[in-house]
């Protein structure tokens, strides 16, 4: 019985994969005609992943070949071997900031459903076709963009790009799949109440950003997700996702002219979405709730989750390199000041970190840690003391040099695989970082001086009182927080 079932499954998998390959093969005559047009020299952008002079430690991305399909989809191809693997990233300006009013989480919800069926393939057929050839296909959302990722053996690129094209162009969003996905998300919200770190992060984001779109919950909240319908998903796909606000990046062992031709075929007839990418205005301003303390009551807790935050900057801001170097020394590494003082010297926690969270239109500087209830105030005071120490005195030359060496040595890992290269290229273009971002990254980092660090520290190391979020047993924690600022106490259930 078992062997018969396995044989049946294999037959179904082969049938699904064969159907996909047949769809791609039936269009190859069209591809030949398109390829003839695509053979004209494509516009090339010289971005560079071959080591240059060791003295400078420069990196180069592969040469980029740019084209645009007849529907307006921008295509960037980067031929890179020797492994016969191809990585694809399709990015659209359809992140959570574009969720409709009262529909927080809809972009993320839509991304979850895109693989659950197209006009030609149901969810099982998509999964079987992708898995049969050893490929992977998934979608994800952040605040700014919705991305679809594909990695496939080179020999199956045409068939797999066809599947990706169907998933993006014509998802069917079956009614039952929508209902099941909604139930899963709502169930996850209930589970999240048992994860104090998740609740603290959710509350922290809302307090930091207030009414700004970045303050919305990426996955939505119970109240909004409960209202999601198939019509909502279909409308979001039609209104926010389209070729003119998208970019396809392909990296791997494949000729650029082949990529251009296959993209034209796979995305033929794709319509919808805005005529041009929408962007939020970039701003740097004080937090609306600076100096306020939010205490989230979870009576069963014996530990406190602690978050501190203040204004930051957008990705690509002129302060990026000195601020990044400052943060590595302050709280971004295992030998940082915060780690040494809070974990090593005082034993207040197993983990503490500071970070800059940067998006297209803005960002924040934040600290995250946890400790036992009795030491809640101590860990906050010590953290503020260390942060203010950098704000007032900058970094020692040796600290800065160690931070630069650490990050410069780590950065090449971002360009090791085709998948990471495809993502880097997409980020560079989407966020307007400049075509020399990767090539000059380490040189710009090494050019940071103690004076540069002192300047940005005065701006970002809590020049104004930070917002403070603490999750714990309120009856025991609240007295410990007196004097830090106005305290508001809420129940953890408000963050479901």
C-alpha positions in Angstrom: 0.0 0.0 0.0 2.8 2.4 0.9 4.8 1.7 -2.3 1.6 2.3 -4.4 1.0 5.6 -2.7 4.6 6.7 -3.3 4.3 5.7 -6.9 1.1 7.7 -7.2 2.8 10.8 -5.7 5.8 10.5 -8.1 3.4 10.3 -11.0 1.6 13.4 -9.9 4.8 15.3 -9.4 6.1 14.3 -12.9 2.8 15.2 -14.5 2.8 18.7 -12.9 6.4 19.4 -13.8 5.8 18.1 -17.3 2.9 20.5 -17.7 5.0 23.5 -16.6 7.8 22.5 -19.0 5.3 22.1 -21.8 4.0 25.6 -21.2 7.5 27.0 -21.4 8.4 24.9 -24.5 5.3 26.0 -26.4 6.5 29.6 -26.1 10.1 29.0 -27.3 9.4 30.1 -30.8 8.2 33.4 -29.5 11.3 33.6 -27.4 13.5 33.3 -30.4 11.9 36.3 -32.0 12.1 38.3 -28.8 15.8 37.3 -28.3 16.7 38.7 -31.7 15.5 42.1 -30.5 17.2 41.6 -27.2 20.5 40.9 -28.9 21.0 44.6 -29.4 23.5 45.9 -26.9 21.7 46.3 -23.6 22.4 49.4 -21.5 25.1 48.3 -19.0 25.7 49.5 -15.5 29.1 48.8 -14.1 28.5 47.6 -10.6 31.0 45.0 -9.5 31.7 40.5 -7.4 35.3 40.0 -8.3 38.0 41.0 -5.8 40.0 44.0 -6.8 43.2 45.2 -5.4 43.8 43.6 -2.0 45.3 46.8 -0.7 41.9 48.6 -1.0 39.8 45.5 -0.3 37.3 46.7 -2.9 34.6 44.5 -4.2 32.9 44.5 -7.5 29.5 43.2 -8.5 29.2 41.5 -11.9 28.5 43.7 -14.9 24.9 44.5 -15.1 22.8 44.4 -18.3 19.6 46.3 -18.2 16.5 46.0 -20.4 12.7 46.7 -20.1 9.9 44.4 -21.2 7.1 45.6 -23.4 4.9 45.9 -20.3 7.3 48.2 -18.5 9.1 45.7 -16.2 12.7 46.7 -15.6 15.1 43.7 -15.9 18.7 43.5 -14.6 20.8 40.5 -15.6 24.2 39.7 -14.1 26.0 36.7 -15.6 27.9 34.9 -12.8 29.3 31.4 -12.6 30.6 28.8 -12.3 27.8 27.1 -10.4 24.8 26.3 -12.7 22.4 28.0 -10.3 20.3 31.1 -11.0 18.8 33.4 -8.4 15.9 35.8 -9.1 14.4 38.5 -7.1 11.3 40.4 -8.2 10.7 43.6 -6.1 7.6 45.8 -6.1 6.9 49.0 -4.3 4.0 47.3 -2.5 5.2 47.0 1.1 3.2 47.4 4.2 3.3 51.2 4.1 0.8 50.9 1.2 -1.8 48.9 3.1 -5.2 50.5 2.7 -6.7 52.3 5.7 -8.1 49.9 8.2 -6.4 46.9 6.4 -3.0 46.8 8.2 -1.2 43.6 7.2 -2.9 43.2 3.7 0.4 43.4 1.8 1.9 40.6 3.9 -1.4 38.6 3.6 -1.4 39.0 -0.2 2.2 37.8 -0.4 1.3 34.7 1.6 -1.4 33.8 -0.9 0.4 34.4 -4.2 1.7 30.8 -4.2 -1.7 29.3 -3.4 -2.8 29.1 -7.0 -2.8 30.8 -10.4 -5.2 30.7 -13.4 -3.4 27.6 -14.7 -1.9 25.9 -11.6 -3.3 25.1 -8.2 -1.2 25.3 -5.0 -0.2 21.7 -5.1 0.9 21.9 -8.8 3.0 24.9 -8.1 4.8 23.2 -5.1 5.3 20.0 -7.0 6.7 21.7 -10.1 9.1 23.8 -8.1 10.3 20.9 -5.8 10.6 18.4 -8.6 13.4 20.4 -10.2 15.1 21.3 -6.9 14.1 25.0 -7.1 12.6 27.3 -4.3 10.0 30.0 -4.7 8.6 32.2 -2.0 7.3 35.8 -1.4 7.9 38.2 1.5 7.1 41.7 2.5 8.9 44.5 4.5 7.8 48.1 5.1 8.8 49.3 1.6 8.6 46.4 -0.8 7.0 43.1 -1.6 9.5 40.6 -3.0 9.3 37.3 -4.8 12.4 35.1 -4.6 13.3 32.2 -7.0 16.4 30.0 -7.0 16.6 27.3 -9.7 19.1 25.1 -11.5 20.1 26.9 -14.7 18.6 24.2 -17.0 15.1 24.8 -15.5 15.3 28.6 -15.5 12.7 29.0 -18.4 10.1 26.8 -16.8 10.6 28.2 -13.3 10.5 31.8 -14.5 7.2 30.9 -16.2 5.9 29.7 -12.8 7.1 32.9 -11.1 5.4 34.9 -13.9 2.1 33.2 -13.3 2.3 33.7 -9.6 2.9 37.4 -10.0 0.7 38.1 -13.0 -2.3 36.0 -12.4 -2.7 34.6 -8.9 -6.2 33.2 -8.5 -6.6 33.7 -4.7 -9.0 30.8 -4.2 -11.7 31.7 -1.6 -10.9 28.7 0.6 -7.2 29.5 0.6 -8.0 33.1 1.7 -10.2 31.8 4.6 -7.6 29.2 5.7 -4.8 31.8 5.5 -6.8 34.2 7.6 -7.5 31.6 10.2 -3.7 30.8 10.4 -2.8 34.4 10.9 -5.4 34.9 13.6 -4.2 31.8 15.4 -0.6 33.0 15.2 -1.7 36.3 16.9 -3.0 34.3 19.8 0.3 32.4 20.0 2.2 35.6 19.9 0.7 36.6 23.3 2.9 33.8 24.8 6.1 35.4 23.3 7.0 38.4 25.4 9.7 39.5 22.9 7.3 39.6 20.0 4.8 41.7 22.0 7.5 44.1 23.2 8.7 44.6 19.6 5.2 45.2 18.3 4.5 47.8 21.0 7.9 49.4 20.5 7.4 49.9 16.8 4.0 51.6 17.4 5.3 53.9 20.1 8.4 54.9 18.0 6.5 55.7 14.8 3.1 56.8 16.1 0.8 57.6 13.1 3.6 57.2 10.5 3.0 54.3 8.1 6.2 52.6 9.5 4.4 52.3 12.8 1.9 49.8 11.4 2.2 46.1 12.2 3.8 44.4 9.2 1.5 41.4 9.6 -1.5 43.4 10.8 -3.5 43.0 14.0 -6.4 40.9 15.0 -8.9 43.6 14.3 -7.7 44.3 10.8 -6.9 40.8 9.6 -10.4 39.6 10.8 -11.9 41.8 8.1 -9.8 40.5 5.2 -11.7 39.1 2.2 -10.8 37.7 -1.2 -12.0 41.0 -2.7 -9.4 42.9 -0.5 -6.6 40.7 -1.8 -7.7 40.9 -5.4 -8.0 44.7 -5.2 -4.6 45.1 -3.5 -2.9 43.0 -6.2 -4.6 44.9 -9.0 -4.0 48.4 -7.6 -0.5 48.0 -6.0 1.3 45.3 -8.0 2.3 45.9 -11.6 5.2 45.9 -14.0 5.8 49.7 -13.9 6.6 49.6 -10.2 8.6 46.4 -10.3 12.2 45.3 -11.0 13.4 41.8 -11.9 17.0 41.0 -10.9 18.6 37.7 -12.3 22.0 36.5 -11.2 23.7 33.3 -12.3 25.0 31.2 -15.1 22.9 32.5 -17.9 23.4 34.9 -20.8 21.9 38.4 -20.3 20.2 38.3 -23.7 18.5 35.0 -22.7 17.3 36.7 -19.5 15.8 39.6 -21.4 14.0 37.3 -23.8 12.6 35.0 -21.1 11.5 37.9 -19.0 9.6 39.3 -22.0 7.8 35.9 -22.5 7.1 35.2 -18.8 5.6 38.6 -18.1 3.9 39.2 -21.4 0.5 40.8 -20.9 1.1 41.8 -17.2 -1.0 44.9 -16.4 -2.2 46.7 -13.3 -0.5 48.6 -10.6 0.5 52.3 -10.5 2.1 54.0 -13.4 5.1 55.0 -11.4 6.6 53.9 -8.0 5.2 55.8 -5.0 7.6 56.9 -2.3 7.1 58.4 1.2 8.8 61.7 1.9 12.0 61.5 3.8 12.1 63.2 7.1 14.3 63.5 10.2 12.4 64.9 13.2 12.1 64.2 17.0 9.8 61.4 18.1 6.3 62.5 18.9 6.4 60.5 22.2 10.0 61.1 23.2 10.6 60.6 26.9 7.5 58.5 27.4 7.5 55.1 29.1 5.1 52.3 28.1 4.7 49.4 30.5 3.1 46.3 29.1 1.6 44.2 31.9 2.1 40.5 31.7 1.6 39.2 35.2 3.1 35.8 34.6 6.5 37.2 33.8 9.6 36.9 36.0 11.7 38.8 33.4 11.3 42.2 31.8 11.7 42.8 28.1 13.3 46.3 27.6 13.4 48.5 24.5 14.8 52.0 24.1 14.6 54.1 21.0 15.1 57.4 19.3 15.3 58.9 15.8 17.6 57.5 13.1 17.9 58.0 9.4 17.0 56.4 6.0 19.0 53.9 4.1 21.7 55.7 2.1 21.8 58.8 4.4 25.1 60.6 4.6 25.4 59.6 8.3 25.2 55.9 7.4 28.9 55.0 7.6 30.0 56.9 10.8 26.8 55.9 12.6 27.2 52.3 11.6 30.8 52.3 12.9 29.7 54.0 16.1 27.0 51.4 16.7 29.3 48.4 16.2 31.5 49.7 19.0 28.5 50.7 21.2 26.2 47.7 20.9 26.4 46.0 17.5 29.1 43.4 18.3 29.9 40.8 20.9 32.8 42.9 22.3 30.8 46.1 22.3 30.5 48.5 25.3 27.0 47.5 26.1 27.8 43.8 26.0 30.9 44.2 28.1 29.2 46.3 30.8 25.8 44.8 30.9 26.5 41.1 30.3 30.2 40.5 31.1 30.8 42.9 34.0 27.3 42.9 35.7 25.7 39.7 34.5 22.3 41.5 34.0 21.4 39.6 30.8 22.5 37.0 28.3 22.0 39.4 25.4 21.9 43.1 24.6 22.2 44.9 21.3 21.8 48.3 19.8 21.0 48.9 16.1 20.0 51.3 13.4 16.8 50.2 11.6 16.9 52.0 8.2 14.1 52.1 5.6 13.5 54.1 2.4 12.0 57.1 4.1 13.4 57.1 7.7 14.8 55.0 10.5 15.3 54.6 14.2 18.2 54.0 16.6 17.2 51.4 19.2 18.4 49.1 22.0 16.9 45.7 22.8 17.5 43.5 25.9 15.9 41.6 28.7 16.6 40.9 32.4 15.1 39.6 35.6 12.3 41.7 37.0 14.3 43.0 40.0 17.1 44.4 37.8 14.8 46.2 35.3 15.8 49.7 36.4 19.5 48.8 36.7 19.7 47.6 33.1 18.0 50.7 31.8 20.3 53.0 33.8 23.4 51.2 32.7 22.3 51.2 29.1 21.6 54.9 29.1 24.9 55.6 30.8 26.9 53.7 28.1 24.9 55.4 25.3 25.3 58.8 26.8 29.0 58.1 27.2 29.4 57.7 23.5 27.2 60.7 22.8 29.3 62.9 25.1 32.8 61.4 24.4 32.7 59.6 21.1 34.8 56.5 20.6 38.4 55.9 21.3 40.6 55.5 18.2 41.2 51.9 18.9 37.5 51.2 19.3 36.7 52.8 16.0 39.5 50.9 14.2 38.3 47.6 15.6 34.7 48.3 14.6 35.8 49.2 11.1 37.9 46.1 10.7 35.1 43.9 12.0 32.4 45.3 9.6 34.8 45.5 6.7 35.7 41.8 7.2 32.0 40.8 7.5 30.7 42.7 4.5 31.9 40.4 1.7 29.7 37.7 3.1 26.8 39.7 1.7 28.1 39.0 -1.8 29.0 35.4 -1.6 26.0 33.7 -3.3 23.9 34.5 -6.4 20.9 34.9 -4.1 22.7 37.5 -1.9 24.0 39.3 -5.0 20.5 39.5 -6.5 19.2 41.0 -3.3 22.1 43.5 -3.0 21.5 44.7 -6.6 17.8 45.1 -5.9 18.4 47.0 -2.7 20.9 49.3 -4.3 18.5 50.3 -7.1 15.3 50.4 -5.0 16.8 52.6 -2.3 18.9 54.7 -4.7 22.2 53.9 -3.0 24.3 54.5 -6.1 25.9 52.0 -8.4 29.2 52.2 -6.5 27.7 51.2 -3.2 29.2 47.8 -2.9 32.5 48.7 -4.6 33.2 51.6 -2.2 31.5 50.3 0.9 34.6 49.3 2.8 36.6 52.3 1.7 33.9 54.7 2.9 33.7 52.8 6.2 37.5 53.0 6.7 37.4 56.7 5.9 35.3 57.4 9.0 37.2 59.4 11.6 36.7 59.8 15.4 35.5 63.3 14.6 32.8 61.9 12.3 31.7 59.5 15.0 31.5 62.3 17.6 29.3 64.3 15.2 26.8 61.5 14.6 26.8 60.4 18.2 25.6 63.8 19.3 22.7 63.4 16.8 21.6 59.8 17.4 22.8 58.5 20.8 19.6 59.7 22.5 20.2 63.5 22.3 16.6 63.7 23.4 15.0 61.3 25.9 14.2 58.0 24.3 10.9 56.2 24.3 11.1 53.3 26.7 9.0 50.1 26.4 9.1 47.5 29.2 7.1 44.3 29.2 6.8 42.5 32.6 4.8 42.2 35.8 3.5 45.7 36.1 2.9 45.6 39.9 6.6 44.9 40.5 8.1 46.8 37.6 6.2 50.1 37.7 7.8 51.4 40.9 11.2 50.7 39.4 10.5 53.0 36.5 9.7 56.1 38.4 11.6 59.2 37.3 12.2 57.9 33.7 9.2 59.8 32.3 5.4 59.6 32.1 4.4 56.0 32.5 1.4 54.4 30.7 0.4 50.9 31.7 -1.4 48.6 29.2 -2.3 44.9 29.0 -0.4 42.6 26.7 -3.7 41.6 25.2 -3.9 44.9 23.4 -1.1 43.7 21.1 -2.9 40.7 19.7 
